[in-house]
Amino acid sequence: MNPRLAFLTGGRVLRQIKADPRTVGLLVVVPCVLMGLLAWMYHGTPIFDLIGAALLGVFPFVVMFVVTSVATLRERTSGTLERLLTTPLGKADFMIGYAIAFGIAAVVQAVVAAAFAVWVCGLSIAGALWVLILVAVLDAVLGMAFGLLASGFARTEFQAVQFMPALVLPQVLLCGLLVPRDQLPDVLRWLSDVLPLSYAVDAMQRVTTSADVAGDLVSDVLVILAWIVASLLLGSLTLRRRTP
């Protein structure tokens, strides 16, 4: 990998994101709107504090998955990737560059969404705010990594979006958001123990419910990081120059 080429690629992608107000709105505004609607729906009840943190992990994950998978696939269908790979730019440079660009976008998204949830919507947290933001960033980066991975198996932007029911929705259903994971049937509980979004939601809930969760929180973070690295590596191996 050439770090210079990777950073140049990341800079190019960031400029493209900045030039597209709709993408910026989807990344930054939509999670805040969803959190605001949730807080409004459950105003005056303790429900928002119970599920708000979990959704603060789910929303960035889903949004980053959609944006990253479609944007990466567009590079192939437009022929941009094929032209780039005729230069010294390698697949790893491309993947790391995209990861850098959308990683920065994930940081912005997570900081804004977490701050909005706590200071505007009134989400109560027992832990430190910076820990909540850190976990939110990792959740968004996880969605980005899954989006890059999914783009390698899609041929059209529509197919990239179709991967949501296959890769995202099962994780949302089994992450403990709807039913506590320890109350799931054995097979589903074992499956939830493998899926990364389960650990993202667990980490969020630990931050909001306890101020002393260092050991468990570190374990959750390490699992999330392992999934991010594995997804990026697999994505670089499955990346094709163009869509047939």
N, C-alpha and C positions, 0 to 999 in steps of 0.2 A: 504493500500500500504506500502511496505517495501522499504524505500529509498535506503538502501544498495543493495538490490537485483536489483532494477531498475538501479542503477549506474553500477553494475557489468554487467548487460545485455547490457547497452549502450557501455561499454568498449569492450565487445565481438564483438558487431556489428561494432564498429569503426575499430577494428583490421581486421575484414573481409573485410571492404571497402578498407582499406589501402593495403591489400594483393591482391586486384583485380585492376590492372592498367586500365582495360577497364572501370570499373565503375568510377574510379577517373577521367579518361578522359571525360567521359560523363557528370559528375557533374561539372567539372571545365573548361575544354577546349571547349566543344561544345557551351555553351552560348557565350563565347568570339569569337569563329569563326563565329557564326551567327551574332553577333553585328558587327564584322569586315566586313562581306559580305554586310550587310545593309549599313554601312557607305561608303563602296567602291561604291556600286550601286548609292548612292545619293550624291556622292562627288561633292562639288561645288554648291549644292542646299540647301535650308532650310528644306527640307523634313525630313532629318535625325533628326534634332532637334525637329521636330513636333511629330514624331512617335517613335523615339529611346527610350525615357523614358518609353513609354507604353510597348514596346517590352522587355525592361529590366525587367519589372514586369511579362510579359507573359512567357518568355523563362525559367526562373528558376522554375516557377510554373509547367510548363509542364514536364520538365526534372525530378524534384523531384517527381512528381506524378508517372511517369513511373518506376523510380528506386525503390521507396519505395514500390509500390504495388507488383512488381515482387519479390523483396527481401523478403518481409513478407510472400508472398504466398509460396516461396521456403522453408521457415522454416516449413510450414505445410506439403507440399508434400514430403519433405525429412524425416519427422518424428521427426525433431528436436524439434518442439513446443510440440508435445505430450510427449516427454521425459522430456522436461523442466518443464511441468506442473504437472509431477508426483513428483516434488520437491516442496519445500515451495514457489517457484515462482508462483505468481498469474497472472491473465490476465492483471490487472492494472499495475503490475510491468513490464510485458512484453511490454505493449503499451508505458508506460512512458520511459522505457529503449530505445526502438526504437526511440521515439520522441527525447530523449536526443542525441542519436547518429546522427540521420539524421538532427537534429537541428544544431548541430555543423558543419556538412557537409554543411548545408544551409548557415551558416554564412560565411564559407570559399568561397563557390560558389558566394554568393552575393557580398562579398568584392572584389573578383577578377574581377567579371563581371562589377561591377560598376566602379571600378578603370580603367579597360580597356576601358570602354565606354567613360569615361571623359578624361583620360590622353592620350590615344592612338587614339581613334576614334574621339575625339574632341566634344563630346556631351556637349552642353551649358546648364548650370543649373543656375537658379536665386537664389535658396536656398543653404543651406549648404550641403557639400558633405556627412557629417555623417548622415544627415536626409535621403538623397537618399539611402545610404547603409542600413539604418535601415528599410526603406520601402521595399527594395529589399530582405532583410532577411525575413521579415514577409511574403512576397509573396512566397518565397521558402518554408518556414515553412507551409504555407497554402497548397501548393502542396503536401508536405509530409503528412499532416494530411488527405487530400483527398485520397492520395495513401493508407494509412493505412486503411481508411474506405472502399475503393473499394476492398481491398484484402480480406475482410471478406465475400464478396459476390461472389468471383471467385473460381473456382475449379482447374483451370490450369493457368499457366503463360500466355498462349495465351488469355484466358478469361480476365485476369487482364488488358492486353493491350487493349482488346476490349472495356473496360470501357471508354477509351479516347473519342470516339465519343459521348458517353452518358453524361459524366460528365465534360469533358474539352472543347471540340470543341464548344458546345453551348455558353459557357461562353466567349470564344475567339471571337465569332461572335457578341455577344451582349454587350461586355464590353466597347464599344465606340471606338475601334481600327479602325473599318472599316467605321462606320457611327456614328456621334455624338449621344449620347443616347437621347438627347432631340428631335432628329429628327426621332426617331423610331416610328412605329405605337404604339398606346396606350398599347395594350396587351404586345408587346415586350418590351416597355419601363418599364412597371410595373414588368415584369419578370426580366429585367436587374437590377432593383432596389433591387431585392432579392439576386441575385447571387454575391458571394464574390469577384470574379475577377474584377467586375465593380469598386468596391471600391479600389482595389489594383491599377488598372490603373489610376483611378482618383487621388489617392495619389501621384503616380509617376508624373503625369502631373502637379499637384500643385507645387511640389518641383522644377520642371524645369522652370515653367513659372512665379512664384512669390516667393519673399523672405519673405512674410508675410502672411502665410496661416495656422497659428497655430490652429485656431478654426476648420476649415474645415478638416484639416489634422488629427487632433485628432479624429474627428468623424469617418473618414475613417479607422484609425488605430483600433479604438474600435470595429468597425464592423468586421474587419479582425480577430482580437483576439477572438471575440465571435464565429466566424465560426471555428477557429482552435480548441478552447476548445470543442465546440459541436461535431465536427468531431472525436476528440480523444475519447470523452465519448461514442459516438455511436459506434465507432470502437471497443472499449473494450467490449461493450455489444454483438456485433455480432461476436466477435472473436471465432473461433472454434479450438479445439485441433488439428484436422486433417481434411484433405479434404476427403469427402466420395468417 
